[in-house]
Structure formats: structure tokens, C-alpha cells
Amino acid sequence: MCPIWRGGSPWKRILKYSDREPVLGWYDEGNPEVTDWEIKFALDHGISFFLVCWYRQIDNFGKPVKPALEHWLRDGLFHSRYGNDFKFAINFENDNRHYAGQTSENDLLQNLLPFWIENYFRRTNYLVLDGKPVLAIYNVKKLVQNLGGEARAKAAISKLRAACLQAGFKGVYLFGQYCWGNPDELSEQAGQIQRVGMDAGWSYHLPTFTGAFANDQHPSGTQAIAAQDYLWRTLPSPHLLTLSMGWDSEPWGFSLTQTQWRLTPVEFKELCQRAKSILDERKSDGIANRIVLFDNWNEFGEGHYIFPTRQYGFGYLDAVREVFTTNAPPHVDLVPQDVGLGPYDSAYRTLLRQGNDNN
């Protein structure tokens, strides 16, 4: 999930894409009551944790850690009424030019890791499996370069695991992300993740940036489903399955690509069914068969989100629930106005008033 919707200004570029308006409206992220609605939406549909993009202030390398965009965690989840019922893990987003992504062995082990352990890993609602906290790295190639090459990166990762043991955990589950490039490039990235001693690969998004659509800028849902199925079956194991409902970054000025596609909830349900079949076929109980990632919770600007919106309501979440849950208790897809709560858009309304005052 992307914690970028604090205040009113991030919504300005989304407004004219009214189909993407969340059922919570242009909400104030970091409001604990908003976070409680997110938790309800997720848990009601079988989603047990968010993998939260985690950022560091731009000038913070080599210093005691100062997070950036931490409002969803610090102000929202940690103060929400139902936060202890929902898990989170962090994805170190080390490849965004607006934030500090650089690190070194000393910085990783003396600054970042102690901060993560004390502020996140030790929390009762952090995602810990088999006694091991889950930690994701966004750009493994950059991390390896920062640490001085593969041999030194592997040594640093061994020290990171030892530090987690010393902190009272049974180790750490370390996942490396890759979703960019042709098959040979994907294979090389997967190989590097294994060579430096990480536990599994994962993908921020599939399959837009893998050459799956050639020069087709508007692939069909059938194409998108088939491409993801193919990648799940061919990406080197262990790799967590990632299910994507679309990509369309027109609000961000077509960042990275002009490719636009979006599955309907019916098509997304078919995608979920294919993923479930693959998991059922596997005989291993390894970590890659115990986690499924849905891409993305709330990246409305890039155009991939399963958060309930004006266009499809709870359609994507209902697909997840219908395919991946068993014996789920009955529920009703409520929104705040159904029970006399909200709205949660005070920051957006303030920005709107200020804009009108300046006209």
C-alpha cells in the first residue's frame, strides 16, 4: 500500500478521474478512523496485512533514522481502534529520488535495522511468521551496489539476520522485488536475489513492464490475465504470487509508460481463481506458497488499486473474498454514511477553499 494521500493536494491530479474516487471520498490519510475503515474493508474480504511502502527523509543517509510518509503508520494504524487486529510489514522503498534510498553496511546495521526492530518489528501487529519478521526491499540491485557488490551484500545480509536473532527473533524473512525487464533481465534479477541470500522474490506489479504486451498500449483483460498466469509459472522459484488489476498512470502524466489496462471485477475473480489453482497444485509449504500479494491497495495515480471506488465499489475485494476465504462469516459492505460517520475529506475541502480564495 502507498501512504501518499495525506492532506488534500495529492488528490488534485486524481479529481477528474471520478471513477477512481474512493468510497471514503477524497479522504485524509492518517486519520485513525479512516484507517479503521481500511482495516474493516481488508479483513472483511480475507486480507490480513498491508505491505507498506516505507520511505526515509531525503537527507537522512548515515544518520539516526527520520522516516518520511510515515503518517499512515504513526498517526493512523498505531492510533486506530482496530489496529491490533491487523498486520503490517514494511517495504524499504530505496529507489525514489524524492527520498533517501542510499545506504551502506554500517548505515543498514547501525541505523536502519535498529530503528525497524524497535519501532516496527517488536509491535504485536507486525507481520512475523515462524518467529521471523517480514522485510521487503524494493530495489535489490541498488541495495547490492550500495553494499559494495554481491559478496559484501551477502555478508551484510548474514549480519542482518544475526542481529535479528540477537534481538530475540528467529531470524528474518527477506524478500527482494523485481518486475522490470525482459525474461533474461527478470531471470538475472531473480538470480541476484538468491545469490545474496534473500528468501524469495516478489513483484510490485505484473506484467506491464515485462514486455508481455509488446507494443500494445491497450491490452485486453484476457491478455493481462494470461500474461500474469505465464509469469507466475515461469518466474524462478521461490517467488510470491502478485495479482494485478491494472495499470494506467495518466493522472501522473503517464509515468514510465503509456500502457493502459484494467480488469473488471469479474476478470479479476478469474485471475484470483487461476492463482488459487497454482497454489493448490504446489506441494510445498514454503514461504512463497503462504503469501499472496494484491497489487495495489491504493495507488490511484498509477491506476492499480483494489480499494473500493466509485466505479466498481467493492468488486475487487469481493473477488478476493469469494476465491481465497473459506467459511467466512456473513458481512455487509458498509461505507461511513451508512452508519452516520464521515466525511473524512477536511484537508481536501480546506485546499479547495484556499484555491477559491486565490481565484
Phi, psi and chi 1 to 4 in degrees:
 res  aa     phi    psi   chi1   chi2   chi3   chi4
   1 MET       -  148.9   69.5   90.2   64.5      -
   2 CYS  -107.5  110.8  -84.1      -      -      -
   3 PRO   -85.3   73.4   32.9  -34.3      -      -
   4 ILE  -124.7   10.3   58.7  176.1      -      -
   5 TRP  -107.8   39.2  -52.3  106.5      -      -
   6 ARG   -88.7  135.6 -173.5  178.7 -176.3   91.9
   7 GLY    75.7  179.6      -      -      -      -
   8 GLY   -89.8  -24.6      -      -      -      -
   9 SER   -63.6  -37.0   58.6      -      -      -
  10 PRO   -60.9  -24.8  -23.9   34.7      -      -
  11 TRP   -76.8  -16.7  -66.1  117.0      -      -
  12 LYS   -57.3  -35.9  -68.7  171.4   63.5  176.8
  13 ARG   -84.5   -6.0  -64.5  171.5   67.6  177.5
  14 ILE  -100.5  -18.7  -47.0  -64.5      -      -
  15 LEU   -54.3  -43.0  -66.2  178.3      -      -
  16 LYS   -74.9   -8.0   68.0  178.3 -177.9  179.1
  17 TYR   -98.4   70.6  -55.4   91.2      -      -
  18 SER   -62.4  -24.3   57.5      -      -      -
  19 ASP   -64.6  -20.1   58.1  -36.9      -      -
  20 ARG   -91.2   -0.9  -54.8 -172.4 -169.4 -162.6
  21 GLU   -62.7  124.6 -178.9  178.8   -1.0      -
  22 PRO   -64.2  155.6  -18.2   31.1      -      -
  23 VAL   -66.3  -15.0  -63.9      -      -      -
  24 LEU   -86.0    2.8  -63.9 -178.8      -      -
  25 GLY    76.6 -167.6      -      -      -      -
  26 TRP   -80.5   76.2  -51.4  113.6      -      -
  27 TYR   -75.7  162.2   58.2   85.3      -      -
  28 ASP   -93.7  101.4  -58.3  -21.4      -      -
  29 GLU   -69.5  138.9 -166.5  172.8   60.9      -
  30 GLY   102.8  -11.1      -      -      -      -
  31 ASN   -74.0  120.6  177.4  -24.7      -      -
  32 PRO   -56.5  -33.2  -24.4   34.3      -      -
  33 GLU   -69.9  -35.6 -164.7  166.5  -58.1      -
  34 VAL   -62.6  -44.5  167.7      -      -      -
  35 THR   -60.4  -38.4  -51.9      -      -      -
  36 ASP   -61.8  -37.3  -82.7  -35.5      -      -
  37 TRP   -65.4  -40.2  -80.1  104.7      -      -
  38 GLU   -61.3  -43.0  -66.9 -174.5  -89.5      -
  39 ILE   -60.8  -44.8  -68.1  170.1      -      -
  40 LYS   -60.6  -48.5  173.5  177.9  170.9   53.8
  41 PHE   -56.4  -44.0  -65.9  163.4      -      -
  42 ALA   -68.8  -53.8      -      -      -      -
  43 LEU   -64.7  -37.1  -70.6  177.9      -      -
  44 ASP   -60.0  -21.6  -82.6   -6.3      -      -
  45 HIS  -116.4   16.0  -63.0   85.8      -      -
  46 GLY    89.9    8.4      -      -      -      -
  47 ILE   -94.4  123.0  -65.1  171.0      -      -
  48 SER  -104.8  -11.9   58.7      -      -      -
  49 PHE  -157.1  159.6   75.9   96.4      -      -
  50 PHE  -111.3  136.4  -75.0  163.2      -      -
  51 LEU   -93.2  103.6 -178.1   60.1      -      -
  52 VAL   -92.6  125.3 -177.1      -      -      -
  53 CYS   -62.2  125.9  -70.6      -      -      -
  54 TRP  -116.7  128.9 -174.3   87.7      -      -
  55 TYR  -121.8  160.6  -57.4   85.8      -      -
  56 ARG  -126.9  141.9 -169.0  178.4 -173.4 -173.4
  57 GLN   -55.6  145.8  -68.8 -174.6   15.9      -
  58 ILE   -57.1  -34.5 -173.2   65.6      -      -
  59 ASP  -103.7   23.7   57.9   -9.1      -      -
  60 ASN   -96.6   -4.1 -168.0 -131.9      -      -
  61 PHE   -57.3  133.9  165.8   63.1      -      -
  62 GLY    76.8    9.6      -      -      -      -
  63 LYS  -124.8  166.4  -57.9  174.8 -176.5  177.4
  64 PRO   -53.1  138.5  -28.0   35.9      -      -
  65 VAL   -68.3  132.9  172.7      -      -      -
  66 LYS  -124.6  105.5  -67.5 -177.3  178.5  179.6
  67 PRO   -68.8  160.9  -14.8   29.0      -      -
  68 ALA  -123.0  152.5      -      -      -      -
  69 LEU    52.8   39.7  -61.6 -179.6      -      -
  70 GLU   -91.8    4.7 -162.2 -167.2   22.8      -
  71 HIS   -60.8  -36.7   54.4  -88.6      -      -
  72 TRP   -63.4  -39.0 -173.1   84.1      -      -
  73 LEU   -75.8  -59.6  -72.8  171.2      -      -
  74 ARG   -68.5  -45.0 -171.9   66.7   57.3 -175.0
  75 ASP   -91.5  -32.9  -58.6  -28.3      -      -
  76 GLY   -91.4  -74.6      -      -      -      -
  77 LEU   -60.5  -45.4 -175.2   67.1      -      -
  78 PHE   -71.1  -13.0  -64.4  170.1      -      -
  79 HIS  -115.7    4.8  -70.7   88.7      -      -
  80 SER   -78.1  154.2   61.6      -      -      -
  81 ARG   -66.0  -36.9 -176.7  176.4 -179.9 -178.2
  82 TYR  -110.8   17.2  -59.7  106.0      -      -
  83 GLY   -60.3  -31.4      -      -      -      -
  84 ASN   -74.2  -10.0  -72.8  -26.6      -      -
  85 ASP   -91.4    0.5  -62.4  -33.9      -      -
  86 PHE  -134.1  138.7 -169.7   70.0      -      -
  87 LYS   -94.4  157.6  -59.1  -66.2 -175.2 -178.6
  88 PHE  -143.2  154.8   76.8   98.6      -      -
  89 ALA  -136.9  162.9      -      -      -      -
  90 ILE  -111.9  145.3   59.5  169.4      -      -
  91 ASN  -113.3  109.7  163.1   38.3      -      -
  92 PHE   -67.2  104.2  177.7   28.8      -      -
  93 GLU   -84.9   89.8 -139.2  -68.1   20.3      -
  94 ASN  -101.0   22.9   64.7  -29.2      -      -
  95 ASP  -137.9   35.3 -166.7   31.4      -      -
  96 ASN  -117.2  122.0 -171.9  -52.9      -      -
  97 ARG   -66.5  -14.9   60.3 -172.8  176.0   85.5
  98 HIS   -84.1   -8.0  -61.3  -69.4      -      -
  99 TYR  -136.6  164.1  -55.2   97.5      -      -
 100 ALA   -76.6  116.4      -      -      -      -
 101 GLY  -111.4  -14.6      -      -      -      -
 102 GLN   -69.5  146.0 -178.9 -177.4    3.0      -
 103 THR  -151.2 -180.0 -170.1      -      -      -
 104 SER  -147.4  172.6   63.8      -      -      -
 105 GLU   -59.6  -45.7  179.1  177.4  -47.9      -
 106 ASN   -64.1  -43.9 -175.2   70.4      -      -
 107 ASP   -64.9  -41.8 -179.3   59.1      -      -
 108 LEU   -62.3  -45.5  175.7   66.4      -      -
 109 LEU   -86.0  -27.3  -61.5  176.9      -      -
 110 GLN  -100.8  -21.8  -58.8  -57.8  -40.8      -
 111 ASN  -114.2  -63.4  -67.5  -41.4      -      -
 112 LEU   -63.6  -55.8  -74.1  171.4      -      -
 113 LEU   -60.9  -46.8 -177.0   59.2      -      -
 114 PRO   -58.6  -37.2  -25.6   35.7      -      -
 115 PHE   -64.8  -46.2 -178.8   89.8      -      -
 116 TRP   -61.9  -41.2  -67.2  -24.2      -      -
 117 ILE   -63.2  -50.6  -71.4  173.2      -      -
 118 GLU   -74.2  -34.3  -65.3  -54.8  -42.0      -
 119 ASN   -96.0  -20.6  -70.0  -86.2      -      -
 120 TYR  -128.2  -59.9  -54.2  138.2      -      -
 121 PHE   -56.5  -34.8  -65.6  178.4      -      -
 122 ARG   -80.0   -9.2  -67.8 -165.5 -170.9  -78.8
 123 ARG   -69.9  144.9  -65.2 -171.6   65.7   90.6
 124 THR   -67.1  -19.7   57.3      -      -      -
 125 ASN  -103.1   13.8   59.1  -17.6      -      -
 126 TYR   -76.9  147.8 -163.8   81.8      -      -
 127 LEU   -75.9  105.7 -177.1   63.1      -      -
 128 VAL  -122.1  120.3  176.7      -      -      -
 129 LEU  -117.9  131.4  -58.4  173.6      -      -
 130 ASP    57.0   32.1  -51.2  -40.2      -      -
 131 GLY    78.6    8.5      -      -      -      -
 132 LYS  -118.8  122.1  -56.4  174.8 -176.5  179.8
 133 PRO   -65.7  146.4   22.9  -31.7      -      -
 134 VAL   -92.8  128.0  168.1      -      -      -
 135 LEU  -132.4  127.1  173.0   63.4      -      -
 136 ALA  -110.8  144.4      -      -      -      -
 137 ILE  -116.4  129.0  -55.7  -63.6      -      -
 138 TYR   -75.1  -52.5 -176.3   75.9      -      -
 139 ASN  -116.5   95.9 -171.4  -33.6      -      -
 140 VAL   -68.7  -40.0  176.9      -      -      -
 141 LYS   -57.8  -43.5 -178.3  177.9  179.9  179.6
 142 LYS   -66.9  -41.3 -178.0  176.8  179.6 -179.5
 143 LEU   -58.9  -45.1  178.2   72.3      -      -
 144 VAL   -61.9  -42.9  169.2      -      -      -
 145 GLN   -61.1  -44.5  -69.0  172.0  -17.0      -
 146 ASN   -60.7  -34.5  -74.2  172.5      -      -
 147 LEU   -87.3   -1.4  -63.4  177.7      -      -
 148 GLY    98.0   24.1      -      -      -      -
 149 GLY   106.2  171.8      -      -      -      -
 150 GLU   -65.1  -41.0  -70.0 -171.8    2.0      -
 151 ALA   -63.7  -44.8      -      -      -      -
 152 ARG   -71.5  -33.4  -64.2 -175.6   64.8  176.2
 153 ALA   -65.1  -41.5      -      -      -      -
 154 LYS   -62.3  -40.2 -175.7  174.5 -177.4  178.1
 155 ALA   -65.2  -41.0      -      -      -      -
 156 ALA   -65.4  -38.9      -      -      -      -
 157 ILE   -66.2  -36.4  -73.5  171.3      -      -
 158 SER   -62.2  -40.5  -66.0      -      -      -
 159 LYS   -66.8  -36.0  -65.7  175.6 -177.1  177.4
 160 LEU   -62.6  -43.3 -176.7  148.5      -      -
 161 ARG   -63.3  -41.8  -66.5 -172.8 -173.0  -79.5
 162 ALA   -63.1  -38.3      -      -      -      -
 163 ALA   -65.5  -36.4      -      -      -      -
 164 CYS   -68.0  -38.2  -71.9      -      -      -
 165 LEU   -61.6  -44.5  -73.5  168.6      -      -
 166 GLN   -63.6  -29.3 -171.1  171.9    7.8      -
 167 ALA   -79.5   -1.6      -      -      -      -
 168 GLY   104.6    0.5      -      -      -      -
 169 PHE   -90.4  172.2  -61.6  101.4      -      -
 170 LYS   -94.1   15.2  -65.4 -177.0  178.6  179.7
 171 GLY   130.8 -147.5      -      -      -      -
 172 VAL  -154.4  143.5   60.9      -      -      -
 173 TYR   -93.8  115.8  -84.5  124.9      -      -
 174 LEU  -113.3  118.5 -169.3   59.9      -      -
 175 PHE  -113.5  135.4  -59.3  149.1      -      -
 176 GLY  -110.6  134.8      -      -      -      -
 177 GLN   -93.0  140.5 -168.5  -82.3  147.1      -
 178 TYR  -157.3  135.2   64.6  103.2      -      -
 179 CYS  -155.3   16.3   66.2      -      -      -
 180 TRP  -121.4  125.8  -42.1   86.1      -      -
 181 GLY   122.7  169.8      -      -      -      -
 182 ASN   -73.9  173.4   60.3   41.8      -      -
 183 PRO   -53.9  -40.9  -29.8   37.0      -      -
 184 ASP   -64.5  -40.6  -72.2  -17.1      -      -
 185 GLU   -67.4  -40.8  -69.2  169.0  -30.4      -
 186 LEU   -62.0  -41.0  -68.3  173.9      -      -
 187 SER   -63.8  -40.0  180.0      -      -      -
 188 GLU   -65.7  -41.9  168.9   55.1   26.8      -
 189 GLN   -63.3  -42.0  -67.6  167.2   56.8      -
 190 ALA   -62.5  -40.1      -      -      -      -
 191 GLY   -63.3  -41.0      -      -      -      -
 192 GLN   -63.8  -41.0 -176.6  172.6   70.6      -
 193 ILE   -57.8  -40.4  -73.7  168.6      -      -
 194 GLN   -74.3  -38.7  -65.9  179.1    2.1      -
 195 ARG   -66.0  -32.7  -70.5 -167.9  -62.5  -88.2
 196 VAL   -88.3    0.0  -60.2      -      -      -
 197 GLY    93.9   22.2      -      -      -      -
 198 MET   -79.9  163.6  -66.0 -174.3  172.5      -
 199 ASP   -86.9  -29.1  -63.6  -73.5      -      -
 200 ALA  -168.6  161.1      -      -      -      -
 201 GLY   -95.4  162.5      -      -      -      -
 202 TRP  -153.1  167.6   67.2  -77.3      -      -
 203 SER  -128.1  132.8  -66.2      -      -      -
 204 TYR   -65.7  -36.0  172.3   69.8      -      -
 205 HIS  -157.2  144.1  169.7   79.4      -      -
 206 LEU  -137.9  148.3  -70.7  175.9      -      -
 207 PRO  -116.1   19.2   39.2  -32.7      -      -
 208 THR   -52.8  -40.1  -60.0      -      -      -
 209 PHE   -99.9   21.4  -56.4  100.4      -      -
 210 THR  -109.1    7.3   63.3      -      -      -
 211 GLY    78.8   10.8      -      -      -      -
 212 ALA   -64.7  -28.3      -      -      -      -
 213 PHE  -105.3    5.9  -56.4  136.5      -      -
 214 ALA    51.5 -122.8      -      -      -      -
 215 ASN  -101.3   12.7  -64.2  -39.6      -      -
 216 ASP   -80.6  111.6 -171.4  -12.9      -      -
 217 GLN   -84.6  -10.7  -67.0 -176.0   -6.8      -
 218 HIS  -134.3   65.1  -57.6  -79.2      -      -
 219 PRO   -65.6  155.1   25.0  -34.7      -      -
 220 SER   -79.7  166.3   67.2      -      -      -
 221 GLY   -61.1  -37.5      -      -      -      -
 222 THR   -60.9  -42.7  -60.1      -      -      -
 223 GLN   -61.8  -44.7  -72.2  175.2  -72.6      -
 224 ALA   -65.2  -39.0      -      -      -      -
 225 ILE   -66.4  -47.2  -68.1  170.2      -      -
 226 ALA   -63.3  -38.7      -      -      -      -
 227 ALA   -65.0  -40.6      -      -      -      -
 228 GLN   -67.6  -43.3  -67.5 -177.4   66.6      -
 229 ASP   -57.0  -44.1 -171.9  -59.5      -      -
 230 TYR   -61.7  -45.1  172.1   78.8      -      -
 231 LEU   -65.5  -41.2  -72.8  165.8      -      -
 232 TRP   -56.6  -37.5  -62.3  -24.9      -      -
 233 ARG   -83.2  -17.2  -64.4  177.0 -174.5  -82.8
 234 THR  -115.5  -19.7   57.5      -      -      -
 235 LEU   -62.8  138.6  -72.3  173.9      -      -
 236 PRO   -57.8  135.4  -24.9   35.2      -      -
 237 SER   -82.4  149.3 -178.0      -      -      -
 238 PRO   -83.8  136.1   29.5  -33.5      -      -
 239 HIS  -144.1  127.7 -169.0   98.1      -      -
 240 LEU   -70.9  136.9  -48.5 -176.8      -      -
 241 LEU   -69.1  129.9  -63.4 -168.6      -      -
 242 THR  -116.5  128.0  -62.1      -      -      -
 243 LEU  -109.6  120.6  -75.6   63.2      -      -
 244 SER  -112.4  136.5  -60.1      -      -      -
 245 MET   -96.1   -7.6   52.9   66.2   65.1      -
 246 GLY   166.2  179.1      -      -      -      -
 247 TRP  -155.9  127.8 -177.3  -83.3      -      -
 248 ASP  -165.8   93.4  178.7    0.3      -      -
 249 SER   -95.7   30.0   60.5      -      -      -
 250 GLU   -55.1  -40.6 -174.5  173.9   -2.4      -
 251 PRO   -59.7  -28.5  -26.3   36.6      -      -
 252 TRP   -92.0   16.1  -69.3  164.8      -      -
 253 GLY    75.2   34.0      -      -      -      -
 254 PHE    54.7   52.4  -70.4  111.3      -      -
 255 SER   -59.5  131.0   58.3      -      -      -
 256 LEU    76.4  -40.4  -55.6  175.5      -      -
 257 THR  -161.4  155.4  178.0      -      -      -
 258 GLN   -96.4    7.6  -67.8 -169.4   -2.0      -
 259 THR   -64.7  134.5  -61.5      -      -      -
 260 GLN  -133.4  125.7  -62.6  169.7  -73.6      -
 261 TRP  -157.2  153.5   61.9  -83.8      -      -
 262 ARG  -154.8  127.6 -176.1  179.6  -53.6  177.6
 263 LEU   -79.6  144.5  -59.2 -177.1      -      -
 264 THR   -75.8  163.9   66.2      -      -      -
 265 PRO   -56.7  -34.7  -30.8   38.3      -      -
 266 VAL   -64.7  -43.4  171.0      -      -      -
 267 GLU   -67.1  -38.4  -68.5  170.2  -33.1      -
 268 PHE   -64.3  -36.4 -171.4   68.1      -      -
 269 LYS   -62.3  -40.5 -176.9  176.3  179.3 -179.9
 270 GLU   -61.3  -41.1  179.3 -174.7  -18.3      -
 271 LEU   -60.1  -44.7 -174.7   73.1      -      -
 272 CYS   -61.1  -41.3  -69.9      -      -      -
 273 GLN   -64.2  -39.0  -70.3  169.4  -30.3      -
 274 ARG   -64.6  -42.5  -68.7 -159.3 -174.8 -165.8
 275 ALA   -63.3  -42.2      -      -      -      -
 276 LYS   -62.6  -38.2  179.8   66.4  162.1   52.6
 277 SER   -63.7  -40.4  -65.4      -      -      -
 278 ILE   -63.6  -44.4  -71.1  175.6      -      -
 279 LEU   -63.2  -39.0  -67.9  173.6      -      -
 280 ASP   -67.4  -29.2  -70.9  -17.0      -      -
 281 GLU   -73.7  -27.3  -68.8  168.7    5.4      -
 282 ARG   -75.0  144.4  -65.0  176.8  176.7  176.3
 283 LYS  -100.0  -14.2  -56.3  -57.2 -178.6 -176.9
 284 SER   -80.8  148.4  169.2      -      -      -
 285 ASP  -105.2   25.4   60.8   -6.3      -      -
 286 GLY   -65.1  168.3      -      -      -      -
 287 ILE   -60.2  -32.9 -168.4   63.4      -      -
 288 ALA   -69.2  -15.8      -      -      -      -
 289 ASN   -99.5    3.8  -64.2  -21.2      -      -
 290 ARG  -111.3   -6.2  -65.1  163.7   59.2 -170.1
 291 ILE  -130.8  132.3  -65.4  175.8      -      -
 292 VAL  -120.1  133.7  172.5      -      -      -
 293 LEU  -106.5  136.8  -61.8  176.9      -      -
 294 PHE  -110.8  130.1  -61.3  100.9      -      -
 295 ASP  -112.9  111.9  155.2   43.3      -      -
 296 ASN  -127.5  168.3 -172.2  -62.6      -      -
 297 TRP   -69.3  -44.3  176.8 -112.5      -      -
 298 ASN  -152.8   34.2   60.8  -17.6      -      -
 299 GLU   -90.7   77.4 -133.3  -53.1   -2.7      -
 300 PHE   -67.4  -27.6  -53.7  106.9      -      -
 301 GLY   -73.8  -39.9      -      -      -      -
 302 GLU   -81.2  -12.4  -70.1  177.4  -14.9      -
 303 GLY    81.2   28.0      -      -      -      -
 304 HIS  -133.8  113.7   51.9  140.7      -      -
 305 TYR  -161.9  142.4   47.7   85.4      -      -
 306 ILE  -111.8   -0.1   61.0  172.6      -      -
 307 PHE   -54.8  137.1 -164.0  112.1      -      -
 308 PRO   -61.1  132.2  -21.9   32.7      -      -
 309 THR  -133.3  175.5   59.1      -      -      -
 310 ARG   -61.0  -37.5  176.9 -176.7  -67.1 -172.1
 311 GLN   -66.5  -52.7 -177.6 -179.9   28.9      -
 312 TYR  -118.2    6.5  -70.5  126.9      -      -
 313 GLY    56.5 -129.2      -      -      -      -
 314 PHE   -94.0   18.8  -73.2   79.6      -      -
 315 GLY   -56.2  -45.8      -      -      -      -
 316 TYR   -67.4  -41.7  -65.0  120.3      -      -
 317 LEU   -67.2  -37.9  -68.9 -177.8      -      -
 318 ASP   -63.2  -34.9  -73.7  -21.4      -      -
 319 ALA   -63.3  -43.1      -      -      -      -
 320 VAL   -60.7  -47.1  173.1      -      -      -
 321 ARG   -60.9  -45.3  175.3 -174.2  170.4   91.3
 322 GLU   -67.1  -31.1  -69.7  167.2   14.1      -
 323 VAL   -92.6  -40.5  173.7      -      -      -
 324 PHE  -103.6   -6.2  -73.2  101.1      -      -
 325 THR  -109.0  152.9   65.9      -      -      -
 326 THR  -129.7  139.6   56.0      -      -      -
 327 ASN    54.8   34.4  -58.9  -41.6      -      -
 328 ALA   -69.8  137.1      -      -      -      -
 329 PRO   -66.1  155.2   24.9  -33.8      -      -
 330 PRO   -58.9  148.6  -20.2   31.7      -      -
 331 HIS  -150.0  162.9   85.0  -67.8      -      -
 332 VAL  -122.2  133.4  177.0      -      -      -
 333 ASP   -78.3   85.8  -73.9  -31.9      -      -
 334 LEU   -87.3  153.4  -64.3  172.9      -      -
 335 VAL  -123.9  162.6  -65.5      -      -      -
 336 PRO   -51.5  -43.5  -29.9   36.7      -      -
 337 GLN   -65.5  -19.2   54.6  -95.4   38.4      -
 338 ASP   -65.5  -26.2  -68.3  -27.7      -      -
 339 VAL  -121.3   20.8  -69.0      -      -      -
 340 GLY    73.8   28.2      -      -      -      -
 341 LEU  -114.5  168.4  -66.1  174.6      -      -
 342 GLY    81.2 -173.0      -      -      -      -
 343 PRO   -74.6  171.9   30.3  -35.4      -      -
 344 TYR  -123.6   31.0  -57.0  110.4      -      -
 345 ASP  -114.2   32.2   58.9   -3.9      -      -
 346 SER   -61.4  -37.7   58.9      -      -      -
 347 ALA   -66.5  -40.7      -      -      -      -
 348 TYR   -65.4  -41.8  163.6   66.9      -      -
 349 ARG   -65.2  -38.0  -69.7 -179.0  178.7  -86.1
 350 THR   -62.3  -44.8  -63.1      -      -      -
 351 LEU   -62.0  -40.0 -173.0   72.7      -      -
 352 LEU   -64.2  -42.3 -167.3   63.5      -      -
 353 ARG   -64.0  -42.0  -74.1 -164.5  -59.2  -90.1
 354 GLN   -61.9  -39.4  -68.2  172.2  -15.6      -
 355 GLY   -64.4  -39.8      -      -      -      -
 356 ASN   -67.6  -36.0  -69.4  -25.3      -      -
 357 ASP   -65.5  -29.5  -68.8  -17.2      -      -
 358 ASN   -84.1  -10.5  -67.5  -27.2      -      -
 359 ASN   -81.9      -  -69.8  -24.6      -      -
